[in-house]
Structures are given as C-alpha cells and as structure tokens.
Amino acid sequence: MEKSIVDNEEYSANILINDEFNDDISTRHEKVNNEPTIITTDTNSTIKPSIPRYDLAALWDKHCEHEFNRRDVAATMLTMVSDPYVNHIPTMTGGVGAKDLSRFYEHHFINNNPDDTKIISISRVVGTDRVVDEMLFCFTHDREIDWMLPNILPTGKYVKIPLVAIVTFHDGKICNEHIYWDQASVLVQIGLLDNTNLPVAGVETANKLIDKNLPSNTLMKRWIESDNKN
C-alpha cells in the first residue's frame, strides 16, 4: 500500500510504508501492487514496562516525510536531538552538530534530491533505541546530487539501489543516522564505472532484492564448475 506518514496524504517522494505497528512482536507483510513484500518487525514488546516507550517507527517516518515530501529543513531538525549527526558512509557526507547538519540539509540534501525520488520499504526492525530500515532508493540523476554523487554532473540515468538506514534515538528524538549503500552499483548505473571485468553489479542488485528467484552467483565464473560436485 502506498500512503503518506501523516494525515494519509500521498507522498511526492512516493515513500511506501506499512500500517502502524502492533504492540506484540509481529512480522507484517503487505503487497504494494507489483512492488516487493514489505516486512516490518517490531520487538518493542520485549521492553520492560519501566522503560519509556516511543513509537520509533512513527518518529522515523515523520522525519522522512519532512525530508522527502515537505522538504522542510526546520521541521526535520525538530525531530532530532540538539547535537545530532548524520553519516552517509560511502561518501562521508552529512554533518556533526546542529549547525553543520542544518547547513547540509538546506544546501546539499533536502533541496537537492531529484523530484522523482522514490523510496520502497523492504524490511524494518524496531528495537529499544533504534530503527534499522532496508529500502530501495530510486531516482533519476537529473542534477548534481551532492550527498550521493558529489561533483558528478547529471547523466540523466535512472538509478535503483538497495539502501540501509540505522537510526538511533534518545528520548524520542533522532540522535544519529548511519546510511549505507553500494556506491559501485550507483557508478555502474550512471555509466561512470565499467564493471565488465569487476565483481560488481549495477541495477541487478536492486532487482534481486525485489525478486529472490533471480539467478545468484552471476559474477562467479567458477560457479558452473561446481555444478556436478555435490
């Protein structure tokens, strides 16, 4: 199902999410048209009653809404602690502290993403103080995307990449984000890296995340040699 995080508005960023979490430990499956199954696991029911409870999934969803739908830097910063940091691991972009992070969001992230940016949720794990979100991040490289492809002129190529966000909370606010993706796959997809003789893949990594039945081991020339060994 496709819906917004707040007030059931549709997302301009097309963020695909599931319904609210159950209180019990559960795994939820939702089909989004022909999109992949959305799997969400909530482990908060294991928390002792004495520990304050926050709906971390909803807090993270609201943060993403401000980033990708409303594109509101001030509202985004209000979802975070007074001294947050964000690290996009492959490119080391982000910021440490409210001043640098606000500058980063304003000039290099929130207002820097392509208009057709789409986020497809694959799975989510919610713990006592963090959310781990597995997603597909899709966009057209129609501008310089400072945080993901710094200093690279637009190629017009469409990109789909698996992306993982590890988000830590304190007292109901985000204190840090670690964001991971395969930069080699991005470079292959925009035509900057020739993977003919390299053990890296392009859009195939995203396609196999969606469809587990696509062939495995396609980069291994020796795979065929073991066919009759077992």
C-alpha positions in Angstrom: 0.0 0.0 0.0 1.2 3.5 -0.8 0.4 6.3 1.7 2.0 9.1 3.5 3.2 9.0 7.0 1.0 11.8 8.3 -2.7 12.5 7.5 -2.9 9.9 4.8 -1.5 12.4 2.2 0.2 10.9 -0.9 4.0 11.3 -1.0 5.6 13.3 -3.7 8.6 11.1 -2.8 6.4 8.0 -3.1 7.6 6.6 0.2 6.0 3.2 0.7 5.3 2.1 4.2 3.1 -0.3 6.2 0.4 0.2 8.8 1.1 1.1 12.4 3.0 -1.5 14.5 1.2 -4.0 16.7 2.2 -4.0 20.4 3.1 -7.6 20.2 6.2 -9.0 18.4 5.0 -9.4 14.9 6.1 -9.5 11.3 3.7 -7.8 8.8 3.5 -8.4 5.1 1.9 -6.0 2.7 1.9 -6.2 -1.1 2.2 -2.8 -2.9 0.8 -3.5 -6.4 3.6 -5.4 -8.0 6.2 -4.0 -5.6 8.1 -6.3 -3.2 6.6 -7.5 0.0 7.1 -5.1 2.9 8.3 -6.8 6.0 8.2 -5.0 9.3 9.3 -6.5 12.7 8.5 -4.8 16.0 10.4 -6.0 19.0 9.3 -3.3 21.4 7.1 -5.6 23.4 10.2 -7.1 25.0 11.0 -3.8 26.6 10.4 -3.7 30.4 7.4 -1.5 31.4 9.7 0.8 33.4 11.5 1.9 30.2 9.7 4.8 28.4 8.0 3.8 25.2 8.2 5.7 22.0 6.9 4.8 18.6 10.3 4.9 16.9 8.9 3.8 13.6 6.4 6.7 13.5 9.1 9.2 14.6 11.4 8.0 11.8 8.6 8.1 9.3 7.8 11.7 10.3 11.5 12.6 9.9 11.5 11.1 6.4 8.3 13.0 5.5 9.8 16.3 6.4 12.9 15.4 4.3 11.4 14.0 1.1 7.8 15.2 1.0 7.6 18.6 2.7 11.3 19.4 2.2 11.3 21.3 5.4 14.7 21.7 7.0 13.4 23.3 10.2 10.8 20.6 10.8 13.4 17.9 10.0 15.8 19.3 12.6 13.0 19.4 15.2 12.8 15.6 15.0 16.4 15.4 16.2 18.4 16.0 19.4 20.3 19.2 19.9 23.6 17.7 18.8 22.8 15.2 16.1 25.0 13.7 13.4 24.3 12.0 10.1 26.9 10.0 8.2 26.3 8.7 4.6 29.0 6.1 4.9 30.0 5.6 1.2 30.6 9.3 0.5 31.2 10.6 4.1 28.6 13.3 3.6 26.3 14.6 6.3 27.1 16.7 9.4 28.0 16.7 13.0 26.1 19.1 15.3 23.0 21.1 14.6 24.7 23.9 12.7 26.6 21.8 10.2 23.7 19.3 9.8 21.2 22.1 9.2 23.5 23.6 6.6 23.9 20.2 4.9 20.2 19.6 4.9 19.4 23.0 3.5 22.0 23.2 0.7 23.1 19.6 -0.1 20.3 17.1 0.8 16.7 18.1 1.4 16.5 20.6 -1.5 19.0 18.6 -3.6 17.1 15.4 -4.2 15.5 14.7 -7.7 11.8 15.3 -8.0 11.1 11.7 -8.9 12.8 10.3 -5.8 11.1 7.1 -4.7 11.7 5.0 -1.5 10.4 1.5 -1.4 10.4 -0.1 2.1 11.7 -3.7 2.0 12.0 -4.5 5.7 12.2 -2.7 9.1 13.4 -3.8 12.5 12.5 -1.7 15.5 14.5 -2.1 18.8 14.6 -0.3 22.1 16.5 2.7 20.9 17.0 2.3 17.1 15.4 1.5 13.8 17.0 -0.4 11.0 15.4 0.3 7.7 16.1 -1.7 4.5 14.9 0.1 1.4 15.2 0.6 -2.4 16.2 4.2 -3.2 15.2 5.2 -6.8 15.8 8.4 -8.7 16.8 10.0 -12.0 20.2 11.5 -11.9 19.0 14.8 -13.3 21.1 17.1 -11.2 24.3 17.1 -9.1 23.3 15.1 -6.0 25.8 16.4 -3.5 25.3 13.8 -0.8 25.4 10.7 -3.0 27.3 11.7 -6.2 29.3 14.8 -5.2 30.9 16.7 -8.1 29.3 14.5 -10.7 27.3 16.3 -13.4 23.9 14.8 -14.2 23.8 11.9 -16.5 20.0 11.5 -16.9 20.3 7.9 -15.9 17.7 6.2 -13.7 19.1 4.6 -10.6 17.8 1.9 -8.2 19.9 0.9 -5.2 19.4 -1.1 -2.0 19.9 1.3 0.9 20.0 0.6 4.7 19.5 3.3 7.4 20.5 2.6 11.0 18.8 5.3 13.1 19.5 5.8 16.8 17.1 7.6 19.2 17.3 9.3 22.6 14.3 10.5 24.5 12.1 10.3 21.4 14.4 12.1 19.0 16.9 11.0 16.4 20.5 11.4 17.6 22.3 9.8 14.7 21.9 8.1 11.3 24.3 5.8 9.5 23.3 5.3 5.9 24.8 2.6 3.7 24.5 1.7 0.0 26.7 0.1 -2.7 28.4 3.1 -4.4 29.9 0.8 -7.1 26.4 -0.1 -8.2 25.5 3.6 -8.4 28.5 4.3 -10.5 27.8 1.4 -12.8 24.2 2.5 -13.3 25.2 6.1 -14.3 27.9 4.9 -16.7 31.0 6.0 -14.7 32.2 2.5 -13.9 32.7 -0.3 -16.4 32.0 -3.5 -14.5 32.8 -5.9 -17.4 35.8 -7.4 -15.5 34.9 -6.3 -12.0 33.0 -8.3 -9.3 30.3 -5.5 -9.0 26.8 -5.3 -10.4 24.5 -2.4 -11.5 20.7 -2.4 -11.2 20.8 -6.2 -10.8 21.5 -5.8 -7.1 18.1 -3.9 -6.7 16.3 -6.4 -9.0 17.5 -9.4 -6.9 16.5 -7.7 -3.7 13.0 -7.5 -5.0 12.9 -11.0 -6.6 14.9 -13.6 -4.7 14.4 -16.1 -7.6 16.7 -14.2 -10.0 19.9 -16.0 -10.5 22.6 -16.0 -7.8 26.4 -16.2 -8.4 26.3 -14.5 -11.8 29.6 -12.8 -11.1 31.3 -16.1 -10.3 32.9 -17.6 -13.4 33.8 -20.7 -11.4 30.2 -21.3 -10.3 29.5 -23.6 -13.3 32.5 -25.7 -12.3 30.9 -26.9 -9.1 27.6 -27.9 -10.8 28.3 -31.6 -10.6 30.5 -31.7 -7.5 27.7 -32.4 -5.0 
